[in-house]
Amino acid sequence: KKKKFIKDEVDLIMSNGLTGLILVVITLLVFLQFRVATWVMIGMPVTFLAALLAFYYLGGTLNVLSLIAIVMALGIVVDDAIVVGEEAVTQFQSGKKPAEAASVGANRMFFPVVASSLTTLCAFLPLLERDANPIAEIPLMMLCVIAASLLECFLILPGHLKSAFEKSAGKPPSKFHQWFDAKFEDFRENRFRPVVRLAMQNRRVVIGSAFAMFALTLAMWITGWIKTDMNLNINFEQLDADVQFVAGTTDAQRVAFIADLEKSLSRADESFGGHNVVNYITTYNAATVNNEQKTGSQYAKIWVEMTSPEKRSVTASEFASDWLAQVPNSQVVDSLTIKKSSEYWGDFSILLKGADAEVLKKAAAETIAELGTLDGVTNLRDNLPWGKEQWIFELTTEGRALGLTTSGVGQQLRAAYDGQRIQIFQQDENELEVRLMLPENERTDLASLSQFPVKTPGGKMIPLASVATWEGKRGLDVIRHHNALRTIEVSGDVDINKITGGEVVDYFNKNLKERLSTTYHITTGLDGLSLEGQEVGASFATKYMIALCLIYIVLAWVFASYSWPLAVMAAIPFGLTGALLGHFVMGMVIGPMSMLGLFTLTGIIINDSIILVSAYQYLLKEGIEPRQAIEDAVCSRLRAVILTSVTTVAGLFPLLLERAPMAAAFTPLAAAICFGMLYGTLLVLLVVPALLSSIVTMTEWFEARRRRKSHEGPAYEVA
């Protein structure tokens, strides 16, 4: 079953990749001439083969994560070739010879493309911790693809472009491309250029609105409108119901409760229209409790196989919550958890530590009662289960006066009820033990306990009731420690559509933490996914800052300036705004794959800015007035910017729509890149010109101020 599930998921991911490849090819054929588009497409398998070879020698393996990386790279891998090919086509159409057009196109785009690739590499470099990071396969594959793409577009593609230009020389483009080029030219000159000019004239409004939108979406994330959960949520097809019975539960009581549990499963299935469950298996004497495999008569388990997610309208988590709500309360059940088979740990884990076990148990009970009121929180439990009922004895004053001790009375009771070994002898190959103890009818009759004869040090036999008192209470099976303190862990599962584990922890910190510390004199902490989520979030934040610093260093080196990189990197907040809005619109939760998507987006969203700034600097060298150079640069590179963004989105768009369990876990990654590229590209085309215009104005102002100071000279007093 597991092998078939993984094979089906891999097939789905590959089919999504094939669909994305088809969309990329269609996009290339629409925007580029047929021969140029053909050579760009041929370069894709060559690039991937070279990347796979490098990936193999770097120790990578083909698995679900590396396949996702290949799907991610489908749109990104053609960006370099598109920029070089589009510039070569422009040069060829301006009248240059085929060889010269291909050479000039590659030379003019060398630094912008190298800068774009280096910035993308910088975004992935901080993620390459292979020993500690399970998703390192993705950035490793992306680095190999980007390096191979650079080699292909500068060493192989120019020769193919020269051949394509030679064959198309003197031949008119197809009727479709003639029509498309005319429409695109009309759109660029009559609709887009006036909008760019208007954005430059109202640059304060444009820049302020863009960054205000970024601040708004960031606030939505911080305040919880856009939820965050660093657990990789996968909708598997199996559920586990694990039961721990109270010590002393009879076989008849266990069978009766399991029958009720099975009936509740049927009712839950019917409440969602039926046909959600393929089959289920009931197992006695075994269960998974607190992430540990337990065996014994007090345990039982029901394993449920659900239909494929595409064939049902309810998720596994929603079904599990409804099933749990249908189960009747029972005094013979110590704990009951119903969850997806993949959820070995709770979605949140809170530690209570410092006091004795009984106080911790009371604090845990209060915590569970309070958190149980939150909508979407299920399977609340602690990891200090109650054990069998115990009898606690205490000597009376008379007993101590007779010279009795607690340990002495305990030894006599143990010998009577558990037996005392008298002799061991061999019978054939068996070793037999002879134990002396009370008859069974007396050992199971608590009424006779008060008449149990206790021998005093003086040799007298006195009834137990005369020398001791006792009370019954349940003990604890285990006592756990954390950092040398007695500790109890309260954990549970959440419905991600209603609440996240982080929100449960925040609620605990705001409403329960101080009260428990004051009442029970305990301290608190985090463990499991809660602790891991905090560490992962902090790790991503640190690595993101490192990536931004590396990107700035590369841009400062490429542009030989400290200010121009800031204009280029201004595109990053625009991409992040689109990514966050995409998660909000689609109801997604920011998770590990979303963070990986933000890293990827950070590296590729500034590529368009680099292309625009490079074109602007080239036009300045040609002697064009700065503001006109900005306008011309944006309009001349419009096709390349749109094409690189559309191919990136086209490659990931099928994955964005996927709902299969494994593939759907990566849809937040696709959402971050697709929405970030669409929204970010739109703002790059409008806000970057406004930023460049502002930089030009500030530069002119500082230059004019410097000239005024230099012409004023020193002041002299006339006598």
C-alpha positions, 0 to 999 in steps of 0.5 A: 500500500505504501509503495503504491501510494508513493508511486502514484504521488511520483507519477502525479508530480511528473504529470504536473511537470509535463503539463508545466513543460507544455505550458512553457513551450506554448508560451515560448512559441507565442512570444518568440519566432519559431526557430528561436523558440525551438532552440530555446526549447532544445536547450531545456533537456540539455540543461537538465541533463547537465544539471542531473549529472552535476546533481549526481556527483554532488551526492543528490538522489532522485526523490519526491523533493528533487522532482519538485525542484525539477518542476520548479526549475521548468520556468526558471531554466528558460529565463536566461535563454529567453533574455539572450534570445530576445535581445539577439532577435532585437539586434537581428531585426534592427539590421545586424547580420546573423553572427553579429546579432547573436554575438551582440545579444549574448555580450550585452546580456552577459552581465545582467544574466550572470547577475540574475543567476548569481542573485538566485544562487545567493537565495539558495546558498543559505539553505544548503545544510544537507545534514540538518535540512531534509529539503536541501535536495531542492536548493541543491538541484536548483543550483545545478540547474542554474549553473547548467543554464548559464553554460548553455545560454552563453556557450551553446545558444548563440551558435544556434541563434546564428543558424536560426537567423541565417535560415530566416533571413529574408523570410517574413514571420508567420502570419500569427507572429506578424499579427501578435507582434503588431498587437504587442507593439500597439499595446507597448507604445499606446497603452503601456508607455503612457502608464509608465510615464504617468507612474514616473510623474506620480512617483510618490503615490506609486512608491508609497502605495506599493510599500503601504500594500507590503506593510498591510500584508506583512501586518496580516501575517504578523497578526494571524490573518495569514496563518503560520504552521511549520509542520509539513501537512500531508493529507494521507489516506489512513487514520489511527484510533489508539485506545488506552484502557483504565487498569483493571478493565475487563475483557467484556468492557474492552470489547463493548467500547471497541464495538461502540468505536466501530459504530462511531466510525460508521456514523462519521462516514455516513455524515459525510455522504458515505464511501469515505472508508475502504476498510478498517482493522481492529487490533487488541493488545497494542497501540501507539501512545505518546509516540511509543508502541505499547503492548498489553491488555489495556491497549487497542487500535483501529486502523482505517484505510480511507479512499483517495482524497480525489474521491472524497470531499472531506480531509483526513483531519476533518473526518478524524475530528468528526469521528472523535466527536461521535465516540461516547464517553466511557469510564473505562478509557484512559486515553483515546486519540484519532489522527492521521497515520503520519501524525506521530507527534502532536501539532503542539507540545507544551511542557509543565515541569518543576513540581511533584507528579500529582501536582503536574497531573492537576496542572495538565488536567486544567490545561487540557480542560482550557485548551479543549474549549478552542475550536479545532483542537482535538486529541488533547492528552498528557504523557503521564498515564494513570496506572493501576489502583494503589493502596497507601498504608500509614502506621498509627501511633499504636503501631509505631509504639509496638515497634513496627515500621512502614517497610516491615509491614510492607514486606509482610503484605508483599509476602502474603499477597505476592508470595515468598519464594520457599524453594526452587527445584528441577523437574526434567528440563523445567525449573519450578519455583515454590511460593507461599502466599495467601489463598486466592479468595483471601487475596481478592477479598479486600474486606479481609484486609483489615483482619490481616495478621501483622507480626510485631517485633515482640512476636505478637500477631495483631490485626492490620486495622489495629496498627495502620490506616490505608486509602486507595488511589491510582498511581502513575505508570511513569514519571518523566524528567526534562533538564532534571525536573519532573515534567509532563507534556500536554499535546494535541492535534489541530484542524489547520483550517481553524487554528494552528499549533502556534496559535494554541501555544500563544493562547496558552502563554496569554491565558494559562501560563501565569495562572499555572505558575502562580497556582502550582508553582511550576515552569513551562516550556515547549517540545515537539513540533512547537519547539521545532516550529520556533527553531525552524522559523528563527532559522529561516529568518536568519538564513533569509537575512544572509541571502539578502546580504549576499544578494546586495554584495553581488549587485554592488559588485555588478553595478559598482555602486552602493545605491543601485542595488537598493533600487533593484532589491526594492522588487523583493517586497513586491514579490513578498506582497504577492506571495502573502496575498496568494496564501490569503486568497487561497486559504493556505498556511505559511509553512516550510514549503512557503518559506522555500518559495519565498527564498526562490521568489527573492532570487528570481523577482529581482531578475526583472529589475536587473534587466531594466536597470541594465537597459537603462544604464546602456541607454545612458551611455548612448547619450539619452536623457535619463528620464527618457532612458528610463521610459525607453528601457522599460518599454524595450525590455517589456517582452523579456520581462513578461516572458520570463515571468510567464514561463516561471508561472506556467511551469508551476501553475499545474502544481498550484492546482494539484490536490493529491496528498504529496503534491498538494503539500508543495502547493504553498511553494507554487503559490508563493512563486506564482502569485509573487511573480505575477504581482511583483512583475506588475509592480516592477514595471511600474514602481522600478521606473518611479524609483529610478526617476527618484534616484535621478532627481536626488542625484541631480539635486546633490550634484547641483548642491555640490556645484553651488558650494564649489562656486561660492568659494571662501568668504572675505571681509572688506575693510 
